[in-house]
């Protein structure tokens, strides 16, 4: 069975490196652009792009966007979240414990 406790990373940043150190399944990423003067272009990538789809999203002024694709991140990867302006970013994930056949 896949899963463990639900966890959240929250940061206010324009450039964030998330190093979880264990395999996870990211359930959602909430993006909030706090700027009232400019749109934010947010890029989500990994330092090891093999098996990882890069995401690029535009979030309007004072806007929010939710990415709800399930994203698998292996332990060797670091999730890189970059934005053109300071944003609040919430990443919710569960640890990937693999499949329990017992």
C-alpha positions as CSV (number, residue, x, y, z in Angstrom):
1,X,0.0,0.0,0.0
2,X,1.3,3.4,-0.9
3,X,1.3,6.1,1.8
4,X,2.1,7.5,5.1
5,X,1.2,10.6,6.9
6,X,0.3,13.7,5.0
7,X,3.0,16.4,5.0
8,X,3.3,20.0,3.8
9,X,6.1,22.2,2.9
10,X,5.4,25.9,2.9
11,X,7.7,28.7,1.8
12,X,7.7,32.3,0.7
13,X,10.3,32.6,-2.0
14,X,11.2,33.4,-5.5
15,X,13.6,30.4,-5.8
16,X,13.1,27.3,-3.7
17,X,15.0,24.0,-3.6
18,X,13.2,21.1,-2.0
19,X,15.4,18.2,-1.0
20,X,13.2,15.6,0.7
21,X,15.8,12.8,0.8
22,X,13.3,10.0,0.3
23,X,10.8,9.0,-2.5
24,X,7.5,10.9,-2.4
25,X,4.4,11.3,-4.3
26,X,3.4,14.9,-4.5
27,X,-0.3,15.2,-4.3
28,X,-0.7,18.9,-4.9
29,X,1.2,22.2,-5.2
30,X,-0.7,25.4,-4.3
31,X,0.8,28.6,-5.8
32,X,-0.2,32.0,-4.5
33,X,1.1,35.2,-6.1
34,X,1.1,37.9,-3.5
35,X,2.1,40.7,-5.9
36,X,-0.5,43.2,-6.8
37,X,1.5,44.6,-9.7
38,X,2.8,41.7,-11.7
39,X,1.9,38.2,-12.9
40,X,4.2,35.4,-11.6
41,X,5.7,32.7,-13.9
42,X,6.4,29.7,-11.8
43,X,8.6,26.8,-13.0
44,X,8.7,23.5,-11.3
45,X,11.5,21.1,-12.3
46,X,14.0,18.7,-10.9
47,X,17.8,18.7,-10.8
48,X,17.7,15.2,-12.3
49,X,15.0,15.5,-15.0
50,X,14.9,11.8,-15.9
51,X,11.3,10.7,-15.4
52,X,10.2,14.1,-14.3
53,X,7.8,16.4,-16.2
54,X,8.6,20.1,-16.0
55,X,5.7,22.4,-15.2
56,X,5.4,26.1,-16.0
57,X,2.4,28.1,-14.8
58,X,1.4,31.7,-14.9
59,X,-0.4,33.0,-11.8
60,X,-2.1,36.4,-12.1
61,X,-1.7,39.3,-9.7
62,X,-3.0,38.2,-6.2
63,X,-4.0,35.0,-7.9
64,X,-3.8,31.3,-6.9
65,X,-3.4,28.1,-8.9
66,X,-3.4,24.5,-7.8
67,X,-1.4,21.8,-9.6
68,X,-3.1,18.5,-8.7
69,X,-1.2,16.1,-10.9
70,X,0.4,13.3,-8.9
71,X,4.2,13.8,-9.2
72,X,6.7,11.2,-8.2
73,X,10.0,12.4,-6.9
74,X,12.8,9.9,-6.3
75,X,15.4,10.4,-3.5
76,X,18.1,11.5,-5.8
77,X,16.0,14.4,-7.2
78,X,15.7,17.8,-5.7
79,X,12.5,19.7,-6.6
80,X,13.3,23.1,-7.9
81,X,10.6,25.8,-7.7
82,X,11.4,29.1,-9.3
83,X,9.2,32.2,-9.6
84,X,9.6,35.6,-11.2
85,X,8.2,37.2,-8.1
86,X,7.9,36.3,-4.5
87,X,5.1,33.7,-4.0
88,X,3.7,31.5,-1.3
89,X,4.1,27.8,-2.3
90,X,2.6,24.9,-0.4
91,X,3.6,21.4,-1.4
92,X,1.6,18.5,0.0
93,X,3.0,15.0,-0.3
94,X,3.0,11.5,1.1
95,X,6.1,9.4,1.5
96,X,6.2,6.6,-1.1
97,X,6.5,3.4,1.0
98,X,6.2,1.2,-2.1
99,X,3.7,-1.7,-2.4
100,X,3.0,-3.8,0.7
101,X,2.2,-7.3,-0.5
102,X,1.6,-8.7,3.0
